Amino acid sequence: MFPRKKLIKAFFREKPVEILLSLREGPKYPTTLSKETDCTYSHTIKLLESFRKFGLVDFEKKGRIKIVRLTREGEELANAFYSVLTKLYKLGGGEPGEEKG
């Protein structure tokens, strides 16, 4: 069992949620995730390693290249975050993916 503070620190920040939501679209390269989420490559890798330890992502190596994909548990968590964000946007009068100023 992971300590509560560790879980909160890992998942209730912007970049980890953005990475999980991006992976909902399908498997991606870490560099693609970095660019899509405006996150440094090293930080992206650190987050992905943390996700792997939680059982949320798998890495598939093709030569020197890694492809990242969500596990079933990762898909469930990403979908849960998406549902929460969708609800929050509706309450705020917007749509997911639409930035409010």
C-alpha positions as CSV (number, residue, x, y, z in Angstrom):
1,M,0.0,0.0,0.0
2,F,1.3,3.4,-0.9
3,P,1.2,6.2,1.6
4,R,-1.5,8.8,1.1
5,K,0.8,11.7,0.8
6,K,2.8,10.0,-1.9
7,L,-0.3,9.3,-3.9
8,I,-1.5,12.9,-3.6
9,K,1.9,14.2,-4.6
10,A,2.0,11.9,-7.6
11,F,-1.4,12.6,-9.0
12,F,-2.9,15.9,-7.9
13,R,-0.6,18.0,-10.0
14,E,-1.1,19.3,-13.5
15,K,1.6,17.4,-15.5
16,P,0.9,13.9,-14.3
17,V,-2.8,14.4,-15.1
18,E,-2.0,15.8,-18.5
19,I,0.3,12.9,-19.3
20,L,-2.4,10.3,-18.3
21,L,-5.0,12.2,-20.3
22,S,-2.7,12.3,-23.3
23,L,-2.1,8.6,-23.1
24,R,-5.9,8.0,-23.3
25,E,-5.5,8.7,-27.0
26,G,-3.2,5.7,-27.4
27,P,0.4,4.6,-27.1
28,K,3.0,7.4,-27.5
29,Y,6.7,8.1,-27.4
30,P,8.0,9.9,-24.2
31,T,9.2,12.7,-26.4
32,T,5.7,13.2,-27.8
33,L,4.3,13.2,-24.3
34,S,6.9,15.8,-23.3
35,K,5.9,18.1,-26.2
36,E,2.2,17.7,-25.8
37,T,2.3,18.5,-22.1
38,D,5.0,21.1,-22.2
39,C,7.1,19.1,-19.8
40,T,10.8,18.5,-19.9
41,Y,11.9,15.1,-21.2
42,S,13.6,14.2,-17.9
43,H,10.6,15.1,-15.8
44,T,8.3,13.2,-18.2
45,I,10.5,10.1,-17.8
46,K,10.5,10.5,-14.0
47,L,6.7,10.7,-14.0
48,L,6.4,7.7,-16.3
49,E,8.7,5.6,-14.1
50,S,6.5,6.5,-11.1
51,F,3.4,5.5,-13.1
52,R,5.1,2.2,-14.0
53,K,5.7,1.5,-10.3
54,F,2.0,2.2,-9.6
55,G,1.1,-0.2,-12.5
56,L,-0.5,2.5,-14.7
57,V,1.8,2.3,-17.7
58,D,3.9,-0.3,-19.6
59,F,6.9,0.4,-21.7
60,E,7.5,-1.4,-25.0
61,K,11.0,-1.2,-26.4
62,K,11.5,-1.3,-30.1
63,G,15.3,-1.1,-30.5
64,R,16.4,2.0,-28.7
65,I,12.9,3.6,-28.7
66,K,10.4,3.2,-25.9
67,I,6.6,3.4,-26.5
68,V,4.4,4.0,-23.5
69,R,0.9,2.7,-23.1
70,L,-1.6,2.7,-20.3
71,T,-2.4,-0.5,-18.5
72,R,-6.0,-1.4,-17.7
73,E,-5.6,0.3,-14.3
74,G,-4.0,3.3,-16.0
75,E,-6.9,3.5,-18.5
76,E,-9.4,3.4,-15.6
77,L,-7.6,6.2,-13.7
78,A,-7.2,8.3,-16.9
79,N,-10.9,7.9,-17.6
80,A,-11.8,8.8,-14.0
81,F,-9.7,12.0,-14.3
82,Y,-11.4,12.8,-17.6
83,S,-14.8,12.3,-16.0
84,V,-14.0,14.6,-13.1
85,L,-12.6,17.3,-15.4
86,T,-15.6,17.0,-17.7
87,K,-17.9,17.5,-14.7
88,L,-15.9,20.5,-13.5
89,Y,-15.9,22.1,-16.9
90,K,-19.6,21.7,-17.2
91,L,-20.1,23.3,-13.8
92,G,-17.9,26.2,-15.0
93,G,-19.8,26.5,-18.3
94,G,-17.0,25.2,-20.6
95,E,-15.9,22.1,-22.4
96,P,-12.9,19.9,-21.7
97,G,-9.8,21.1,-23.5
98,E,-11.2,24.7,-23.5
99,E,-9.0,27.1,-21.6
100,K,-10.7,29.6,-19.3
101,G,-8.9,32.9,-18.8
